[in-house]
Amino acid sequence: MNENKTPLQRIHEELAKFEKTMAEIHLLKCVAADLRSYRRMIRVKKYD
């Protein structure tokens, strides 16, 4: 079945996968930053 696809179709599929992966990476980076901020906030509140 993959043999019947044109190279252009394959490029579009790979690009769509790449864009989805980049969106997931962006989401994970945002979550990591939020967790770092939350951890910092807890540390500050503990010493207040």
SELUM-231345 format. One record per atom (N, C-alpha, C): x, y, z; atom name; residue number from 0. Coordinates in nm, 2 decimals. Each point is the difference from the previous one (the first is absolute). Layout:
residues N
<node><x>X</x><y>Y</y><z>Z</z><name>CA</name><resi>NUM</resi></node>
...
//
This chain:
residues 48
<node><x>0.08</x><y>-0.12</y><z>0.00</z><name>N</name><resi>0</resi></node>
<node><x>-0.08</x><y>0.12</y><z>0.00</z><name>CA</name><resi>0</resi></node>
<node><x>0.09</x><y>0.13</y><z>0.00</z><name>C</name><resi>0</resi></node>
<node><x>0.11</x><y>0.00</y><z>0.08</z><name>N</name><resi>1</resi></node>
<node><x>0.08</x><y>0.11</y><z>0.00</z><name>CA</name><resi>1</resi></node>
<node><x>0.07</x><y>0.02</y><z>-0.14</z><name>C</name><resi>1</resi></node>
<node><x>0.02</x><y>-0.10</y><z>-0.07</z><name>N</name><resi>2</resi></node>
<node><x>0.07</x><y>0.01</y><z>-0.13</z><name>CA</name><resi>2</resi></node>
<node><x>-0.09</x><y>0.08</y><z>-0.10</z><name>C</name><resi>2</resi></node>
<node><x>-0.13</x><y>0.01</y><z>0.02</z><name>N</name><resi>3</resi></node>
<node><x>-0.09</x><y>0.07</y><z>-0.09</z><name>CA</name><resi>3</resi></node>
<node><x>0.00</x><y>0.15</y><z>0.02</z><name>C</name><resi>3</resi></node>
<node><x>0.05</x><y>0.05</y><z>0.11</z><name>N</name><resi>4</resi></node>
<node><x>0.00</x><y>0.14</y><z>0.04</z><name>CA</name><resi>4</resi></node>
<node><x>0.11</x><y>0.07</y><z>-0.08</z><name>C</name><resi>4</resi></node>
<node><x>-0.03</x><y>0.12</y><z>-0.04</z><name>N</name><resi>5</resi></node>
<node><x>0.10</x><y>0.08</y><z>-0.07</z><name>CA</name><resi>5</resi></node>
<node><x>0.09</x><y>0.06</y><z>0.10</z><name>C</name><resi>5</resi></node>
<node><x>0.12</x><y>0.04</y><z>-0.04</z><name>N</name><resi>6</resi></node>
<node><x>0.09</x><y>0.07</y><z>0.09</z><name>CA</name><resi>6</resi></node>
<node><x>-0.05</x><y>0.12</y><z>0.06</z><name>C</name><resi>6</resi></node>
<node><x>-0.08</x><y>0.08</y><z>-0.07</z><name>N</name><resi>7</resi></node>
<node><x>-0.06</x><y>0.12</y><z>0.05</z><name>CA</name><resi>7</resi></node>
<node><x>-0.10</x><y>-0.03</y><z>0.12</z><name>C</name><resi>7</resi></node>
<node><x>-0.07</x><y>-0.11</y><z>-0.01</z><name>N</name><resi>8</resi></node>
<node><x>-0.09</x><y>-0.05</y><z>0.11</z><name>CA</name><resi>8</resi></node>
<node><x>0.08</x><y>-0.04</y><z>0.12</z><name>C</name><resi>8</resi></node>
<node><x>0.11</x><y>-0.06</y><z>-0.02</z><name>N</name><resi>9</resi></node>
<node><x>0.08</x><y>-0.04</y><z>0.11</z><name>CA</name><resi>9</resi></node>
<node><x>0.06</x><y>0.12</y><z>0.07</z><name>C</name><resi>9</resi></node>
<node><x>0.04</x><y>0.10</y><z>-0.08</z><name>N</name><resi>10</resi></node>
<node><x>0.06</x><y>0.12</y><z>0.06</z><name>CA</name><resi>10</resi></node>
<node><x>-0.11</x><y>0.07</y><z>0.09</z><name>C</name><resi>10</resi></node>
<node><x>-0.12</x><y>0.01</y><z>-0.06</z><name>N</name><resi>11</resi></node>
<node><x>-0.11</x><y>0.06</y><z>0.08</z><name>CA</name><resi>11</resi></node>
<node><x>-0.03</x><y>-0.08</y><z>0.13</z><name>C</name><resi>11</resi></node>
<node><x>0.00</x><y>-0.13</y><z>0.00</z><name>N</name><resi>12</resi></node>
<node><x>-0.02</x><y>-0.08</y><z>0.12</z><name>CA</name><resi>12</resi></node>
<node><x>0.11</x><y>0.02</y><z>0.10</z><name>C</name><resi>12</resi></node>
<node><x>0.12</x><y>0.00</y><z>-0.05</z><name>N</name><resi>13</resi></node>
<node><x>0.12</x><y>0.02</y><z>0.09</z><name>CA</name><resi>13</resi></node>
<node><x>0.00</x><y>0.14</y><z>0.06</z><name>C</name><resi>13</resi></node>
<node><x>-0.04</x><y>0.10</y><z>-0.08</z><name>N</name><resi>14</resi></node>
<node><x>-0.01</x><y>0.13</y><z>0.05</z><name>CA</name><resi>14</resi></node>
<node><x>-0.11</x><y>0.02</y><z>0.11</z><name>C</name><resi>14</resi></node>
<node><x>-0.11</x><y>-0.07</y><z>-0.02</z><name>N</name><resi>15</resi></node>
<node><x>-0.11</x><y>0.01</y><z>0.09</z><name>CA</name><resi>15</resi></node>
<node><x>0.04</x><y>-0.07</y><z>0.13</z><name>C</name><resi>15</resi></node>
<node><x>0.07</x><y>-0.11</y><z>-0.01</z><name>N</name><resi>16</resi></node>
<node><x>0.05</x><y>-0.07</y><z>0.13</z><name>CA</name><resi>16</resi></node>
<node><x>0.10</x><y>0.09</y><z>0.07</z><name>C</name><resi>16</resi></node>
<node><x>0.09</x><y>0.07</y><z>-0.08</z><name>N</name><resi>17</resi></node>
<node><x>0.10</x><y>0.09</y><z>0.06</z><name>CA</name><resi>17</resi></node>
<node><x>-0.07</x><y>0.11</y><z>0.07</z><name>C</name><resi>17</resi></node>
<node><x>-0.10</x><y>0.06</y><z>-0.06</z><name>N</name><resi>18</resi></node>
<node><x>-0.07</x><y>0.12</y><z>0.06</z><name>CA</name><resi>18</resi></node>
<node><x>-0.07</x><y>-0.05</y><z>0.13</z><name>C</name><resi>18</resi></node>
<node><x>-0.06</x><y>-0.12</y><z>0.00</z><name>N</name><resi>19</resi></node>
<node><x>-0.06</x><y>-0.05</y><z>0.12</z><name>CA</name><resi>19</resi></node>
<node><x>0.10</x><y>-0.02</y><z>0.11</z><name>C</name><resi>19</resi></node>
<node><x>0.11</x><y>-0.06</y><z>-0.03</z><name>N</name><resi>20</resi></node>
<node><x>0.11</x><y>-0.02</y><z>0.09</z><name>CA</name><resi>20</resi></node>
<node><x>0.05</x><y>0.13</y><z>0.06</z><name>C</name><resi>20</resi></node>
<node><x>0.02</x><y>0.10</y><z>-0.08</z><name>N</name><resi>21</resi></node>
<node><x>0.04</x><y>0.13</y><z>0.04</z><name>CA</name><resi>21</resi></node>
<node><x>-0.10</x><y>0.07</y><z>0.10</z><name>C</name><resi>21</resi></node>
<node><x>-0.13</x><y>-0.02</y><z>-0.03</z><name>N</name><resi>22</resi></node>
<node><x>-0.10</x><y>0.06</y><z>0.09</z><name>CA</name><resi>22</resi></node>
<node><x>0.00</x><y>-0.07</y><z>0.13</z><name>C</name><resi>22</resi></node>
<node><x>0.03</x><y>-0.14</y><z>0.00</z><name>N</name><resi>23</resi></node>
<node><x>0.01</x><y>-0.07</y><z>0.13</z><name>CA</name><resi>23</resi></node>
<node><x>0.12</x><y>0.04</y><z>0.08</z><name>C</name><resi>23</resi></node>
<node><x>0.11</x><y>0.03</y><z>-0.07</z><name>N</name><resi>24</resi></node>
<node><x>0.12</x><y>0.04</y><z>0.07</z><name>CA</name><resi>24</resi></node>
<node><x>-0.02</x><y>0.14</y><z>0.06</z><name>C</name><resi>24</resi></node>
<node><x>-0.07</x><y>0.09</y><z>-0.07</z><name>N</name><resi>25</resi></node>
<node><x>-0.03</x><y>0.13</y><z>0.05</z><name>CA</name><resi>25</resi></node>
<node><x>-0.08</x><y>-0.01</y><z>0.13</z><name>C</name><resi>25</resi></node>
<node><x>-0.10</x><y>-0.09</y><z>-0.01</z><name>N</name><resi>26</resi></node>
<node><x>-0.09</x><y>-0.02</y><z>0.12</z><name>CA</name><resi>26</resi></node>
<node><x>0.08</x><y>-0.05</y><z>0.12</z><name>C</name><resi>26</resi></node>
<node><x>0.09</x><y>-0.09</y><z>-0.03</z><name>N</name><resi>27</resi></node>
<node><x>0.08</x><y>-0.06</y><z>0.11</z><name>CA</name><resi>27</resi></node>
<node><x>0.10</x><y>0.10</y><z>0.06</z><name>C</name><resi>27</resi></node>
<node><x>0.05</x><y>0.09</y><z>-0.09</z><name>N</name><resi>28</resi></node>
<node><x>0.09</x><y>0.11</y><z>0.05</z><name>CA</name><resi>28</resi></node>
<node><x>-0.08</x><y>0.09</y><z>0.09</z><name>C</name><resi>28</resi></node>
<node><x>-0.12</x><y>0.03</y><z>-0.04</z><name>N</name><resi>29</resi></node>
<node><x>-0.09</x><y>0.09</y><z>0.08</z><name>CA</name><resi>29</resi></node>
<node><x>-0.03</x><y>-0.06</y><z>0.14</z><name>C</name><resi>29</resi></node>
<node><x>-0.03</x><y>-0.13</y><z>0.00</z><name>N</name><resi>30</resi></node>
<node><x>-0.03</x><y>-0.07</y><z>0.12</z><name>CA</name><resi>30</resi></node>
<node><x>0.12</x><y>0.00</y><z>0.09</z><name>C</name><resi>30</resi></node>
<node><x>0.12</x><y>-0.03</y><z>-0.05</z><name>N</name><resi>31</resi></node>
<node><x>0.12</x><y>0.00</y><z>0.07</z><name>CA</name><resi>31</resi></node>
<node><x>0.03</x><y>0.14</y><z>0.07</z><name>C</name><resi>31</resi></node>
<node><x>-0.02</x><y>0.10</y><z>-0.08</z><name>N</name><resi>32</resi></node>
<node><x>0.02</x><y>0.14</y><z>0.05</z><name>CA</name><resi>32</resi></node>
<node><x>-0.10</x><y>0.03</y><z>0.12</z><name>C</name><resi>32</resi></node>
<node><x>-0.13</x><y>-0.05</y><z>-0.02</z><name>N</name><resi>33</resi></node>
<node><x>-0.10</x><y>0.02</y><z>0.11</z><name>CA</name><resi>33</resi></node>
<node><x>0.04</x><y>-0.07</y><z>0.12</z><name>C</name><resi>33</resi></node>
<node><x>0.05</x><y>-0.12</y><z>-0.01</z><name>N</name><resi>34</resi></node>
<node><x>0.04</x><y>-0.08</y><z>0.11</z><name>CA</name><resi>34</resi></node>
<node><x>0.12</x><y>0.06</y><z>0.07</z><name>C</name><resi>34</resi></node>
<node><x>0.10</x><y>0.05</y><z>-0.07</z><name>N</name><resi>35</resi></node>
<node><x>0.11</x><y>0.07</y><z>0.06</z><name>CA</name><resi>35</resi></node>
<node><x>-0.05</x><y>0.12</y><z>0.08</z><name>C</name><resi>35</resi></node>
<node><x>-0.09</x><y>0.08</y><z>-0.06</z><name>N</name><resi>36</resi></node>
<node><x>-0.06</x><y>0.12</y><z>0.07</z><name>CA</name><resi>36</resi></node>
<node><x>-0.07</x><y>-0.04</y><z>0.13</z><name>C</name><resi>36</resi></node>
<node><x>-0.08</x><y>-0.11</y><z>-0.01</z><name>N</name><resi>37</resi></node>
<node><x>-0.07</x><y>-0.05</y><z>0.11</z><name>CA</name><resi>37</resi></node>
<node><x>0.09</x><y>-0.04</y><z>0.11</z><name>C</name><resi>37</resi></node>
<node><x>0.10</x><y>-0.07</y><z>-0.04</z><name>N</name><resi>38</resi></node>
<node><x>0.10</x><y>-0.05</y><z>0.10</z><name>CA</name><resi>38</resi></node>
<node><x>0.07</x><y>0.12</y><z>0.07</z><name>C</name><resi>38</resi></node>
<node><x>0.04</x><y>0.10</y><z>-0.08</z><name>N</name><resi>39</resi></node>
<node><x>0.06</x><y>0.12</y><z>0.06</z><name>CA</name><resi>39</resi></node>
<node><x>-0.10</x><y>0.07</y><z>0.09</z><name>C</name><resi>39</resi></node>
<node><x>-0.13</x><y>0.01</y><z>-0.03</z><name>N</name><resi>40</resi></node>
<node><x>-0.09</x><y>0.06</y><z>0.08</z><name>CA</name><resi>40</resi></node>
<node><x>-0.02</x><y>-0.07</y><z>0.13</z><name>C</name><resi>40</resi></node>
<node><x>0.00</x><y>-0.13</y><z>0.00</z><name>N</name><resi>41</resi></node>
<node><x>-0.01</x><y>-0.08</y><z>0.12</z><name>CA</name><resi>41</resi></node>
<node><x>0.12</x><y>0.02</y><z>0.09</z><name>C</name><resi>41</resi></node>
<node><x>0.12</x><y>0.01</y><z>-0.06</z><name>N</name><resi>42</resi></node>
<node><x>0.12</x><y>0.02</y><z>0.08</z><name>CA</name><resi>42</resi></node>
<node><x>0.00</x><y>0.14</y><z>0.06</z><name>C</name><resi>42</resi></node>
<node><x>-0.05</x><y>0.10</y><z>-0.06</z><name>N</name><resi>43</resi></node>
<node><x>-0.01</x><y>0.13</y><z>0.05</z><name>CA</name><resi>43</resi></node>
<node><x>-0.10</x><y>0.01</y><z>0.11</z><name>C</name><resi>43</resi></node>
<node><x>-0.12</x><y>-0.07</y><z>-0.01</z><name>N</name><resi>44</resi></node>
<node><x>-0.10</x><y>0.00</y><z>0.10</z><name>CA</name><resi>44</resi></node>
<node><x>0.04</x><y>-0.07</y><z>0.12</z><name>C</name><resi>44</resi></node>
<node><x>0.09</x><y>-0.10</y><z>-0.01</z><name>N</name><resi>45</resi></node>
<node><x>0.04</x><y>-0.08</y><z>0.11</z><name>CA</name><resi>45</resi></node>
<node><x>0.09</x><y>0.08</y><z>0.09</z><name>C</name><resi>45</resi></node>
<node><x>0.08</x><y>0.10</y><z>-0.05</z><name>N</name><resi>46</resi></node>
<node><x>0.08</x><y>0.08</y><z>0.08</z><name>CA</name><resi>46</resi></node>
<node><x>-0.06</x><y>0.13</y><z>0.04</z><name>C</name><resi>46</resi></node>
<node><x>-0.12</x><y>0.03</y><z>-0.04</z><name>N</name><resi>47</resi></node>
<node><x>-0.07</x><y>0.12</y><z>0.04</z><name>CA</name><resi>47</resi></node>
<node><x>-0.03</x><y>0.00</y><z>0.15</z><name>C</name><resi>47</resi></node>
//
